[in-house]
Amino acid sequence: MKVVRKAAGICWICLLLLSSGFAAQEREKETGPPQEAVIDIGPGVSPPQAIFTPDSEYPLSVRKAKHKVQGTSVLALIVNERGLVRDVHVTRSLDKRLDQNAIDAVKQRKFKPAVKDSKPVAVRTSVEVDFRLY
């Protein structure tokens, strides 16, 4: 009888530990992963290097518009320690109709992360997105 009670007690402890782990996972789903410290690129910090840069789409509606728009949009973003992009926003707009396409393209980019003291770090950076008619 005592063995059964001890086993039941151990199971309750296991359930408590598991439930706290599941609760943490659910919180992370709702709020996103914990934010890492973000630093600026400068002395002692190597910048991230792009390894996958898909082209941005030039919308047909803008392509067929009376005034053709060509040029460069500038976006600010954070490249995290895994080389993924987050917190993208436009700092210099070429045309409001192209902004979302630029953001969508940049969010798909992959980077070799920035490095400080031989460790990958999250950094603030900016990128240019070109829109050209050929």
The first five atom37 places (N, CA, C, CB, O) and aatype in JSON, in Angstrom:
{
  "aatype": [12, 11, 19, 19, 1, 11, 0, 0, 7, 9, 4, 17, 9, 4, 10, 10, 10, 10, 15, 15, 7, 13, 0, 0, 5, 6, 1, 6, 11, 6, 16, 7, 14, 14, 5, 6, 0, 19, 9, 3, 9, 7, 14, 7, 19, 15, 14, 14, 5, 0, 9, 13, 16, 14, 3, 15, 6, 18, 14, 10, 15, 19, 1, 11, 0, 11, 8, 11, 19, 5, 7, 16, 15, 19, 10, 0, 10, 9, 19, 2, 6, 1, 7, 10, 19, 1, 3, 19, 8, 19, 16, 1, 15, 10, 3, 11, 1, 10, 3, 5, 2, 0, 9, 3, 0, 19, 11, 5, 1, 11, 13, 11, 14, 0, 19, 11, 3, 15, 11, 14, 19, 0, 19, 1, 16, 15, 19, 6, 19, 3, 13, 1, 10, 18],
  "atom_mask": [
    [1, 1, 1, 1, 1],
    [1, 1, 1, 1, 1],
    [1, 1, 1, 1, 1],
    [1, 1, 1, 1, 1],
    [1, 1, 1, 1, 1],
    [1, 1, 1, 1, 1],
    [1, 1, 1, 1, 1],
    [1, 1, 1, 1, 1],
    [1, 1, 1, 0, 1],
    [1, 1, 1, 1, 1],
    [1, 1, 1, 1, 1],
    [1, 1, 1, 1, 1],
    [1, 1, 1, 1, 1],
    [1, 1, 1, 1, 1],
    [1, 1, 1, 1, 1],
    [1, 1, 1, 1, 1],
    [1, 1, 1, 1, 1],
    [1, 1, 1, 1, 1],
    [1, 1, 1, 1, 1],
    [1, 1, 1, 1, 1],
    [1, 1, 1, 0, 1],
    [1, 1, 1, 1, 1],
    [1, 1, 1, 1, 1],
    [1, 1, 1, 1, 1],
    [1, 1, 1, 1, 1],
    [1, 1, 1, 1, 1],
    [1, 1, 1, 1, 1],
    [1, 1, 1, 1, 1],
    [1, 1, 1, 1, 1],
    [1, 1, 1, 1, 1],
    [1, 1, 1, 1, 1],
    [1, 1, 1, 0, 1],
    [1, 1, 1, 1, 1],
    [1, 1, 1, 1, 1],
    [1, 1, 1, 1, 1],
    [1, 1, 1, 1, 1],
    [1, 1, 1, 1, 1],
    [1, 1, 1, 1, 1],
    [1, 1, 1, 1, 1],
    [1, 1, 1, 1, 1],
    [1, 1, 1, 1, 1],
    [1, 1, 1, 0, 1],
    [1, 1, 1, 1, 1],
    [1, 1, 1, 0, 1],
    [1, 1, 1, 1, 1],
    [1, 1, 1, 1, 1],
    [1, 1, 1, 1, 1],
    [1, 1, 1, 1, 1],
    [1, 1, 1, 1, 1],
    [1, 1, 1, 1, 1],
    [1, 1, 1, 1, 1],
    [1, 1, 1, 1, 1],
    [1, 1, 1, 1, 1],
    [1, 1, 1, 1, 1],
    [1, 1, 1, 1, 1],
    [1, 1, 1, 1, 1],
    [1, 1, 1, 1, 1],
    [1, 1, 1, 1, 1],
    [1, 1, 1, 1, 1],
    [1, 1, 1, 1, 1],
    [1, 1, 1, 1, 1],
    [1, 1, 1, 1, 1],
    [1, 1, 1, 1, 1],
    [1, 1, 1, 1, 1],
    [1, 1, 1, 1, 1],
    [1, 1, 1, 1, 1],
    [1, 1, 1, 1, 1],
    [1, 1, 1, 1, 1],
    [1, 1, 1, 1, 1],
    [1, 1, 1, 1, 1],
    [1, 1, 1, 0, 1],
    [1, 1, 1, 1, 1],
    [1, 1, 1, 1, 1],
    [1, 1, 1, 1, 1],
    [1, 1, 1, 1, 1],
    [1, 1, 1, 1, 1],
    [1, 1, 1, 1, 1],
    [1, 1, 1, 1, 1],
    [1, 1, 1, 1, 1],
    [1, 1, 1, 1, 1],
    [1, 1, 1, 1, 1],
    [1, 1, 1, 1, 1],
    [1, 1, 1, 0, 1],
    [1, 1, 1, 1, 1],
    [1, 1, 1, 1, 1],
    [1, 1, 1, 1, 1],
    [1, 1, 1, 1, 1],
    [1, 1, 1, 1, 1],
    [1, 1, 1, 1, 1],
    [1, 1, 1, 1, 1],
    [1, 1, 1, 1, 1],
    [1, 1, 1, 1, 1],
    [1, 1, 1, 1, 1],
    [1, 1, 1, 1, 1],
    [1, 1, 1, 1, 1],
    [1, 1, 1, 1, 1],
    [1, 1, 1, 1, 1],
    [1, 1, 1, 1, 1],
    [1, 1, 1, 1, 1],
    [1, 1, 1, 1, 1],
    [1, 1, 1, 1, 1],
    [1, 1, 1, 1, 1],
    [1, 1, 1, 1, 1],
    [1, 1, 1, 1, 1],
    [1, 1, 1, 1, 1],
    [1, 1, 1, 1, 1],
    [1, 1, 1, 1, 1],
    [1, 1, 1, 1, 1],
    [1, 1, 1, 1, 1],
    [1, 1, 1, 1, 1],
    [1, 1, 1, 1, 1],
    [1, 1, 1, 1, 1],
    [1, 1, 1, 1, 1],
    [1, 1, 1, 1, 1],
    [1, 1, 1, 1, 1],
    [1, 1, 1, 1, 1],
    [1, 1, 1, 1, 1],
    [1, 1, 1, 1, 1],
    [1, 1, 1, 1, 1],
    [1, 1, 1, 1, 1],
    [1, 1, 1, 1, 1],
    [1, 1, 1, 1, 1],
    [1, 1, 1, 1, 1],
    [1, 1, 1, 1, 1],
    [1, 1, 1, 1, 1],
    [1, 1, 1, 1, 1],
    [1, 1, 1, 1, 1],
    [1, 1, 1, 1, 1],
    [1, 1, 1, 1, 1],
    [1, 1, 1, 1, 1],
    [1, 1, 1, 1, 1],
    [1, 1, 1, 1, 1],
    [1, 1, 1, 1, 1],
    [1, 1, 1, 1, 1]
  ],
  "atom_positions": [
    [[0.82, -1.19, 0.0], [0.0, 0.0, 0.0], [0.86, 1.25, 0.0], [-0.93, 0.0, 1.2], [0.56, 2.22, -0.7]],
    [[1.97, 1.25, 0.8], [2.85, 2.41, 0.85], [3.54, 2.62, -0.49], [3.89, 2.24, 1.95], [3.77, 3.76, -0.9]],
    [[3.88, 1.53, -1.18], [4.54, 1.63, -2.48], [3.62, 2.32, -3.47], [4.94, 0.23, -3.0], [4.07, 3.15, -4.26]],
    [[2.33, 1.97, -3.45], [1.36, 2.57, -4.35], [1.24, 4.06, -4.06], [-0.01, 1.89, -4.22], [1.21, 4.86, -5.0]],
    [[1.19, 4.45, -2.79], [1.09, 5.87, -2.43], [2.34, 6.63, -2.88], [0.89, 6.03, -0.9], [2.23, 7.75, -3.38]],
    [[3.53, 6.03, -2.7], [4.76, 6.68, -3.13], [4.75, 6.84, -4.65], [6.0, 5.88, -2.68], [5.12, 7.89, -5.17]],
    [[4.33, 5.79, -5.36], [4.27, 5.86, -6.81], [3.29, 6.94, -7.25], [3.87, 4.5, -7.4], [3.56, 7.7, -8.18]],
    [[2.14, 7.01, -6.58], [1.15, 8.03, -6.91], [1.71, 9.42, -6.62], [-0.16, 7.8, -6.12], [1.46, 10.35, -7.38]],
    [[2.46, 9.56, -5.54], [3.07, 10.85, -5.21], [4.09, 11.27, -6.25], [0.0, 0.0, 0.0], [4.17, 12.44, -6.62]],
    [[4.86, 10.31, -6.72], [5.86, 10.6, -7.76], [5.16, 11.0, -9.05], [6.77, 9.37, -8.01], [5.62, 11.91, -9.74]],
    [[4.05, 10.34, -9.37], [3.3, 10.69, -10.59], [2.76, 12.11, -10.5], [2.14, 9.7, -10.8], [2.79, 12.85, -11.49]],
    [[2.28, 12.51, -9.32], [1.79, 13.88, -9.15], [2.92, 14.88, -9.36], [1.17, 14.07, -7.75], [2.72, 15.92, -9.98]],
    [[4.1, 14.56, -8.86], [5.24, 15.44, -9.06], [5.58, 15.54, -10.55], [6.47, 14.94, -8.25], [5.86, 16.62, -11.06]],
    [[5.55, 14.39, -11.23], [5.82, 14.39, -12.68], [4.8, 15.25, -13.41], [5.79, 12.95, -13.23], [5.17, 16.03, -14.28]],
    [[3.53, 15.11, -13.06], [2.49, 15.91, -13.7], [2.69, 17.4, -13.44], [1.11, 15.49, -13.22], [2.51, 18.21, -14.35]],
    [[3.05, 17.75, -12.23], [3.32, 19.16, -11.93], [4.45, 19.7, -12.77], [3.64, 19.34, -10.44], [4.35, 20.79, -13.34]],
    [[5.54, 18.95, -12.86], [6.69, 19.39, -13.66], [6.33, 19.49, -15.13], [7.86, 18.44, -13.46], [6.71, 20.46, -15.8]],
    [[5.62, 18.51, -15.64], [5.23, 18.53, -17.04], [4.27, 19.68, -17.33], [4.59, 17.21, -17.42], [4.4, 20.35, -18.35]],
    [[3.31, 19.9, -16.44], [2.33, 20.96, -16.68], [2.99, 22.34, -16.67], [1.22, 20.91, -15.63], [2.6, 23.21, -17.44]],
    [[3.99, 22.54, -15.81], [4.68, 23.84, -15.82], [5.46, 24.02, -17.11], [5.62, 23.97, -14.61], [5.56, 25.13, -17.63]],
    [[6.02, 22.92, -17.65], [6.72, 22.99, -18.93], [5.78, 23.3, -20.08], [0.0, 0.0, 0.0], [6.1, 24.11, -20.95]],
    [[4.6, 22.67, -20.08], [3.61, 22.94, -21.11], [3.09, 24.37, -20.99], [2.44, 21.94, -21.01], [2.86, 25.03, -22.01]],
    [[2.91, 24.86, -19.78], [2.45, 26.23, -19.59], [3.46, 27.22, -20.16], [2.2, 26.52, -18.09], [3.08, 28.21, -20.78]],
    [[4.74, 26.95, -19.95], [5.78, 27.83, -20.49], [5.75, 27.82, -22.01], [7.18, 27.41, -19.97], [5.93, 28.86, -22.65]],
    [[5.54, 26.65, -22.61], [5.46, 26.56, -24.06], [4.26, 27.33, -24.58], [5.37, 25.09, -24.5], [4.36, 28.02, -25.6]],
    [[3.13, 27.24, -23.9], [1.94, 27.97, -24.33], [2.15, 29.48, -24.23], [0.73, 27.55, -23.48], [1.74, 30.23, -25.11]],
    [[2.8, 29.93, -23.15], [3.11, 31.36, -23.01], [4.0, 31.82, -24.14], [3.77, 31.65, -21.66], [3.81, 32.92, -24.68]],
    [[4.99, 31.0, -24.51], [5.89, 31.36, -25.59], [5.15, 31.45, -26.92], [7.04, 30.35, -25.7], [5.46, 32.31, -27.74]],
    [[4.17, 30.57, -27.14], [3.37, 30.64, -28.36], [2.6, 31.95, -28.42], [2.4, 29.45, -28.44], [2.49, 32.56, -29.48]],
    [[2.07, 32.39, -27.28], [1.26, 33.6, -27.23], [2.12, 34.86, -27.33], [0.44, 33.63, -25.96], [1.75, 35.8, -28.02]],
    [[3.25, 34.88, -26.65], [4.06, 36.09, -26.58], [5.29, 36.05, -27.46], [4.48, 36.35, -25.17], [5.96, 37.06, -27.63]],
    [[5.6, 34.9, -28.04], [6.81, 34.74, -28.83], [7.97, 34.36, -27.94], [0.0, 0.0, 0.0], [7.86, 34.42, -26.71]],
    [[9.09, 33.98, -28.55], [10.24, 33.58, -27.74], [10.8, 34.77, -26.98], [11.32, 32.96, -28.63], [10.57, 35.91, -27.37]],
    [[11.52, 34.52, -25.91], [12.1, 35.62, -25.17], [13.02, 36.45, -26.07], [12.86, 35.11, -23.94], [13.77, 35.89, -26.87]],
    [[12.96, 37.76, -25.94], [13.76, 38.64, -26.77], [15.2, 38.68, -26.29], [13.16, 40.05, -26.79], [15.47, 38.85, -25.1]],
    [[16.13, 38.51, -27.23], [17.53, 38.58, -26.89], [17.99, 40.03, -26.88], [18.36, 37.74, -27.86], [17.32, 40.9, -27.44]],
    [[19.12, 40.29, -26.26], [19.68, 41.63, -26.26], [20.12, 41.96, -27.68], [20.88, 41.75, -25.26], [20.76, 41.15, -28.34]],
    [[19.77, 43.15, -28.15], [20.11, 43.58, -29.5], [21.18, 44.66, -29.41], [18.85, 44.1, -30.27], [21.04, 45.61, -28.64]],
    [[22.24, 44.5, -30.2], [23.33, 45.48, -30.17], [23.48, 46.09, -31.55], [24.66, 44.82, -29.71], [22.94, 45.59, -32.54]],
    [[24.23, 47.18, -31.61], [24.52, 47.83, -32.88], [25.81, 47.27, -33.45], [24.61, 49.36, -32.7], [26.7, 46.85, -32.72]],
    [[25.9, 47.28, -34.76], [27.12, 46.84, -35.42], [28.17, 47.92, -35.21], [26.89, 46.55, -36.95], [27.89, 49.11, -35.38]],
    [[29.36, 47.52, -34.84], [30.43, 48.47, -34.6], [31.72, 47.73, -34.33], [0.0, 0.0, 0.0], [31.86, 46.56, -34.7]],
    [[32.68, 48.41, -33.7], [33.96, 47.76, -33.41], [33.76, 46.49, -32.59], [34.9, 48.73, -32.67], [33.06, 46.5, -31.58]],
    [[34.39, 45.41, -33.03], [34.29, 44.14, -32.32], [33.06, 43.32, -32.66], [0.0, 0.0, 0.0], [32.89, 42.22, -32.15]],
    [[32.2, 43.85, -33.54], [30.98, 43.13, -33.94], [30.99, 43.02, -35.46], [29.69, 43.87, -33.43], [30.89, 44.01, -36.17]],
    [[31.09, 41.79, -35.94], [31.04, 41.59, -37.39], [29.59, 41.63, -37.84], [31.72, 40.25, -37.8], [28.73, 41.07, -37.16]],
    [[29.29, 42.27, -38.97], [27.9, 42.36, -39.42], [27.38, 41.02, -39.92], [27.77, 43.41, -40.52], [28.17, 40.14, -40.3]],
    [[26.06, 40.85, -39.94], [25.5, 39.62, -40.49], [25.74, 39.59, -42.0], [23.98, 39.52, -40.17], [25.84, 40.63, -42.65]],
    [[25.83, 38.4, -42.55], [26.05, 38.23, -43.99], [24.86, 37.51, -44.59], [27.37, 37.46, -44.28], [24.48, 36.43, -44.14]],
    [[24.28, 38.12, -45.62], [23.11, 37.52, -46.27], [23.51, 36.23, -46.98], [22.47, 38.51, -47.27], [24.49, 36.19, -47.72]],
    [[22.72, 35.17, -46.75], [22.98, 33.9, -47.44], [21.79, 33.49, -48.3], [23.29, 32.8, -46.42], [21.91, 32.59, -49.13]],
    [[20.63, 34.13, -48.1], [19.45, 33.87, -48.93], [18.68, 35.18, -49.05], [18.55, 32.73, -48.33], [18.18, 35.69, -48.05]],
    [[18.58, 35.71, -50.27], [17.92, 37.0, -50.48], [16.93, 36.91, -51.64], [18.96, 38.1, -50.74], [17.28, 37.23, -52.78]],
    [[15.71, 36.49, -51.36], [14.72, 36.41, -52.44], [14.38, 37.8, -52.96], [13.44, 35.69, -51.96], [14.4, 38.78, -52.22]],
    [[14.06, 37.87, -54.25], [13.69, 39.14, -54.87], [12.31, 39.58, -54.37], [13.7, 39.03, -56.4], [11.45, 38.75, -54.06]],
    [[12.13, 40.88, -54.31], [10.81, 41.41, -53.96], [9.95, 41.43, -55.23], [10.91, 42.84, -53.34], [10.46, 41.59, -56.34]],
    [[8.67, 41.26, -55.04], [7.76, 41.27, -56.17], [7.38, 42.69, -56.53], [6.51, 40.43, -55.87], [7.12, 43.52, -55.65]],
    [[7.34, 42.96, -57.81], [6.9, 44.27, -58.29], [5.44, 44.09, -58.69], [7.79, 44.79, -59.51], [5.15, 43.44, -59.7]],
    [[4.5, 44.65, -57.92], [3.07, 44.39, -58.17], [2.64, 44.82, -59.57], [2.22, 45.11, -57.13], [3.08, 45.86, -60.08]],
    [[1.8, 44.02, -60.17], [1.31, 44.3, -61.51], [0.58, 45.64, -61.57], [0.39, 43.18, -61.99], [0.7, 46.36, -62.55]],
    [[-0.17, 45.98, -60.52], [-0.92, 47.24, -60.51], [0.03, 48.44, -60.6], [-1.77, 47.35, -59.24], [-0.3, 49.44, -61.24]],
    [[1.19, 48.35, -59.98], [2.16, 49.46, -60.04], [2.89, 49.4, -61.37], [3.17, 49.38, -58.86], [3.21, 50.44, -61.95]],
    [[3.16, 48.2, -61.86], [3.85, 48.03, -63.13], [3.04, 48.63, -64.29], [4.12, 46.53, -63.4], [3.61, 49.19, -65.22]],
    [[1.7, 48.51, -64.21], [0.84, 49.02, -65.28], [0.35, 50.45, -65.03], [-0.35, 48.1, -65.46], [-0.4, 50.99, -65.85]],
    [[0.76, 51.04, -63.93], [0.31, 52.4, -63.61], [0.87, 53.4, -64.61], [0.74, 52.79, -62.17], [1.84, 53.12, -65.32]],
    [[0.25, 54.56, -64.66], [0.68, 55.61, -65.59], [2.11, 56.05, -65.3], [-0.27, 56.82, -65.51], [2.92, 56.2, -66.22]],
    [[2.42, 56.25, -64.03], [3.77, 56.68, -63.63], [4.52, 55.47, -63.1], [3.72, 57.83, -62.56], [4.22, 54.97, -62.01]],
    [[5.48, 55.01, -63.85], [6.28, 53.84, -63.45], [7.21, 54.24, -62.3], [7.1, 53.28, -64.67], [7.87, 55.28, -62.36]],
    [[7.25, 53.42, -61.27], [8.07, 53.7, -60.1], [9.26, 52.75, -60.09], [7.24, 53.56, -58.79], [9.09, 51.53, -60.14]],
    [[10.46, 53.31, -60.03], [11.68, 52.52, -59.9], [12.55, 53.18, -58.85], [12.42, 52.39, -61.26], [12.54, 54.4, -58.7]],
    [[13.31, 52.38, -58.14], [14.21, 52.94, -57.14], [14.46, 51.98, -56.0], [0.0, 0.0, 0.0], [14.34, 50.76, -56.15]],
    [[14.81, 52.55, -54.84], [15.23, 51.75, -53.7], [14.46, 52.14, -52.46], [16.73, 51.89, -53.47], [14.32, 53.33, -52.15]],
    [[13.95, 51.14, -51.74], [13.37, 51.33, -50.41], [14.41, 50.91, -49.38], [12.03, 50.51, -50.23], [15.21, 50.01, -49.64]],
    [[14.41, 51.56, -48.23], [15.34, 51.19, -47.16], [14.52, 50.72, -45.97], [16.26, 52.39, -46.77], [13.57, 51.38, -45.54]],
    [[14.91, 49.56, -45.43], [14.21, 48.98, -44.29], [15.17, 48.75, -43.13], [13.52, 47.67, -44.68], [16.31, 48.33, -43.34]],
    [[14.71, 49.03, -41.92], [15.47, 48.72, -40.71], [14.94, 47.4, -40.17], [15.35, 49.87, -39.63], [13.75, 47.11, -40.3]],
    [[15.82, 46.61, -39.56], [15.41, 45.3, -39.07], [16.4, 44.82, -38.02], [15.31, 44.3, -40.21], [17.44, 45.42, -37.78]],
    [[16.04, 43.71, -37.41], [16.93, 43.03, -36.46], [17.2, 41.65, -37.02], [16.31, 42.96, -35.02], [16.28, 40.93, -37.42]],
    [[18.48, 41.28, -37.05], [18.88, 39.92, -37.4], [19.26, 39.25, -36.09], [20.08, 39.89, -38.46], [20.2, 39.68, -35.42]],
    [[18.53, 38.2, -35.72], [18.78, 37.56, -34.42], [20.01, 36.66, -34.47], [17.56, 36.76, -33.98], [20.65, 36.52, -35.52]],
    [[20.33, 36.03, -33.34], [21.55, 35.22, -33.26], [21.48, 33.93, -34.07], [21.84, 34.87, -31.81], [22.48, 33.22, -34.2]],
    [[20.3, 33.62, -34.63], [20.17, 32.46, -35.51], [20.17, 32.87, -36.99], [18.89, 31.69, -35.19], [20.08, 32.02, -37.87]],
    [[20.27, 34.18, -37.25], [20.3, 34.66, -38.62], [18.93, 34.92, -39.22], [0.0, 0.0, 0.0], [18.8, 35.09, -40.43]],
    [[17.9, 34.95, -38.36], [16.54, 35.2, -38.83], [16.18, 36.67, -38.63], [15.54, 34.3, -38.09], [16.7, 37.34, -37.74]],
    [[15.28, 37.16, -39.48], [14.88, 38.57, -39.49], [13.64, 38.77, -38.64], [14.63, 39.05, -40.93], [12.72, 37.95, -38.65]],
    [[13.62, 39.9, -37.9], [12.41, 40.27, -37.15], [12.34, 41.8, -37.05], [12.4, 39.62, -35.72], [13.31, 42.49, -37.36]],
    [[11.22, 42.31, -36.63], [11.0, 43.74, -36.4], [11.39, 44.6, -37.61], [11.79, 44.19, -35.18], [12.2, 45.52, -37.49]],
    [[10.81, 44.3, -38.75], [11.12, 45.02, -39.99], [10.2, 46.23, -40.11], [10.97, 44.1, -41.22], [8.99, 46.12, -39.91]],
    [[10.78, 47.39, -40.44], [9.96, 48.55, -40.75], [10.66, 49.43, -41.79], [9.65, 49.35, -39.47], [11.89, 49.42, -41.9]],
    [[9.87, 50.19, -42.52], [10.39, 51.03, -43.6], [10.97, 52.32, -43.01], [9.27, 51.35, -44.63], [10.31, 53.0, -42.23]],
    [[12.19, 52.64, -43.4], [12.8, 53.91, -42.98], [12.84, 54.92, -44.12], [14.21, 53.67, -42.44], [12.85, 56.13, -43.88]],
    [[12.86, 54.43, -45.36], [12.76, 55.32, -46.52], [11.9, 54.63, -47.57], [14.17, 55.68, -47.1], [12.29, 53.62, -48.16]],
    [[10.74, 55.18, -47.78], [9.77, 54.58, -48.7], [10.01, 55.1, -50.11], [8.32, 54.9, -48.25], [10.24, 56.29, -50.33]],
    [[9.95, 54.19, -51.05], [10.01, 54.55, -52.46], [8.59, 54.89, -52.93], [10.62, 53.41, -53.33], [8.38, 55.88, -53.63]],
    [[7.65, 54.07, -52.54], [6.25, 54.24, -52.9], [5.42, 53.41, -51.92], [5.98, 53.81, -54.4], [5.75, 52.25, -51.67]],
    [[4.39, 53.96, -51.38], [3.57, 53.26, -50.38], [3.03, 51.93, -50.92], [2.4, 54.14, -49.95], [2.84, 50.98, -50.16]],
    [[2.79, 51.85, -52.22], [2.26, 50.63, -52.82], [3.31, 49.51, -52.83], [1.79, 50.9, -54.24], [2.94, 48.34, -52.97]],
    [[4.59, 49.84, -52.67], [5.65, 48.84, -52.71], [6.18, 48.46, -51.33], [6.79, 49.35, -53.55], [6.9, 47.47, -51.19]],
    [[5.84, 49.23, -50.3], [6.38, 49.0, -48.96], [6.15, 47.58, -48.45], [5.78, 49.98, -48.0], [7.08, 46.93, -47.98]],
    [[4.92, 47.1, -48.53], [4.62, 45.77, -47.98], [5.36, 44.67, -48.74], [3.11, 45.5, -48.02], [5.77, 43.68, -48.15]],
    [[5.52, 44.84, -50.05], [6.27, 43.85, -50.82], [7.73, 43.82, -50.38], [6.17, 44.15, -52.34], [8.34, 42.75, -50.31]],
    [[8.29, 44.98, -50.1], [9.67, 45.05, -49.61], [9.78, 44.35, -48.25], [10.14, 46.52, -49.51], [10.72, 43.58, -48.03]],
    [[8.85, 44.62, -47.35], [8.87, 44.0, -46.02], [8.74, 42.48, -46.14], [7.72, 44.56, -45.13], [9.48, 41.74, -45.49]],
    [[7.81, 42.02, -46.98], [7.62, 40.57, -47.16], [8.88, 39.89, -47.68], [6.45, 40.31, -48.12], [9.24, 38.8, -47.23]],
    [[9.56, 40.52, -48.63], [10.79, 39.94, -49.19], [11.9, 39.88, -48.14], [11.27, 40.75, -50.4], [12.61, 38.88, -48.04]],
    [[12.05, 40.95, -47.35], [13.12, 41.0, -46.35], [12.86, 40.0, -45.23], [13.25, 42.42, -45.78], [13.81, 39.43, -44.69]],
    [[11.61, 39.78, -44.85], [11.3, 38.81, -43.8], [11.7, 37.39, -44.18], [9.82, 38.86, -43.47], [11.88, 36.55, -43.3]],
    [[11.83, 37.12, -45.47], [12.2, 35.77, -45.94], [13.72, 35.59, -45.98], [11.61, 35.52, -47.32], [14.2, 34.46, -46.14]],
    [[14.46, 36.66, -45.85], [15.93, 36.56, -45.95], [16.51, 35.75, -44.8], [16.56, 37.95, -45.97], [15.96, 35.71, -43.7]],
    [[17.64, 35.12, -45.09], [18.39, 34.37, -44.08], [19.81, 34.93, -44.05], [18.39, 32.81, -44.39], [20.37, 35.29, -45.09]],
    [[20.38, 35.0, -42.86], [21.71, 35.56, -42.68], [22.62, 34.63, -41.9], [21.61, 36.9, -41.97], [22.16, 33.81, -41.1]],
    [[23.9, 34.76, -42.14], [24.89, 34.22, -41.22], [24.94, 35.28, -40.12], [26.35, 33.96, -41.91], [25.2, 36.44, -40.42]],
    [[24.69, 34.92, -38.86], [24.52, 35.94, -37.81], [25.76, 36.79, -37.58], [24.13, 35.27, -36.52], [26.89, 36.41, -37.91]],
    [[25.52, 37.96, -37.01], [26.62, 38.82, -36.58], [27.35, 38.13, -35.44], [26.1, 40.23, -36.13], [26.77, 37.3, -34.74]],
    [[28.63, 38.46, -35.26], [29.44, 37.78, -34.25], [30.16, 38.81, -33.39], [30.46, 36.82, -34.91], [30.72, 39.79, -33.89]],
    [[30.12, 38.57, -32.08], [30.88, 39.37, -31.12], [31.52, 38.4, -30.14], [29.96, 40.42, -30.37], [30.84, 37.53, -29.59]],
    [[32.81, 38.54, -29.92], [33.56, 37.64, -29.03], [33.34, 36.17, -29.4], [33.14, 37.89, -27.56], [33.16, 35.33, -28.52]],
    [[33.36, 35.89, -30.69], [33.2, 34.53, -31.23], [31.83, 33.9, -30.96], [34.26, 33.64, -30.66], [31.68, 32.69, -31.07]],
    [[30.84, 34.73, -30.61], [29.49, 34.21, -30.36], [28.49, 34.96, -31.23], [29.12, 34.34, -28.85], [28.63, 36.17, -31.42]],
    [[27.49, 34.27, -31.77], [26.47, 34.96, -32.56], [25.63, 35.88, -31.67], [25.56, 33.95, -33.27], [25.29, 35.54, -30.54]],
    [[25.31, 37.06, -32.21], [24.53, 38.05, -31.47], [23.45, 38.64, -32.37], [25.44, 39.17, -30.9], [23.56, 38.61, -33.59]],
    [[22.42, 39.18, -31.75], [21.36, 39.89, -32.47], [21.79, 41.33, -32.68], [20.01, 39.81, -31.71], [22.29, 41.98, -31.76]],
    [[21.59, 41.84, -33.91], [22.0, 43.21, -34.23], [20.92, 43.96, -34.99], [23.3, 43.2, -35.04], [20.07, 43.37, -35.66]],
    [[20.98, 45.29, -34.85], [20.15, 46.17, -35.67], [20.93, 46.45, -36.95], [19.79, 47.51, -34.91], [22.14, 46.66, -36.92]],
    [[20.21, 46.45, -38.06], [20.85, 46.77, -39.33], [19.8, 47.32, -40.28], [21.55, 45.52, -39.94], [18.63, 47.43, -39.92]],
    [[20.21, 47.66, -41.46], [19.27, 48.1, -42.48], [19.64, 47.46, -43.81], [19.25, 49.66, -42.6], [20.79, 47.07, -44.03]],
    [[18.66, 47.36, -44.68], [18.87, 46.79, -46.0], [18.15, 47.64, -47.03], [18.38, 45.32, -46.07], [17.17, 48.33, -46.73]],
    [[18.66, 47.58, -48.24], [18.02, 48.27, -49.36], [17.32, 47.24, -50.22], [19.06, 49.07, -50.2], [17.83, 46.14, -50.45]],
    [[16.13, 47.6, -50.69], [15.36, 46.73, -51.57], [15.12, 47.5, -52.86], [14.0, 46.26, -50.91], [14.49, 48.56, -52.85]],
    [[15.61, 46.97, -53.97], [15.48, 47.63, -55.26], [14.24, 47.17, -56.0], [16.72, 47.37, -56.12], [13.88, 45.99, -55.98]],
    [[13.59, 48.13, -56.64], [12.45, 47.85, -57.51], [12.8, 48.41, -58.88], [11.11, 48.47, -56.96], [12.9, 49.62, -59.06]],
    [[12.99, 47.51, -59.84], [13.38, 47.9, -61.2], [12.46, 47.25, -62.22], [14.85, 47.52, -61.47], [12.06, 46.09, -62.06]],
    [[12.14, 47.99, -63.25], [11.4, 47.44, -64.38], [12.41, 47.08, -65.47], [10.32, 48.44, -64.91], [13.25, 47.9, -65.84]],
    [[12.31, 45.85, -65.98], [13.25, 45.41, -67.02], [12.54, 45.2, -68.32], [13.97, 44.14, -66.62], [13.16, 44.83, -69.31]]
  ]
}
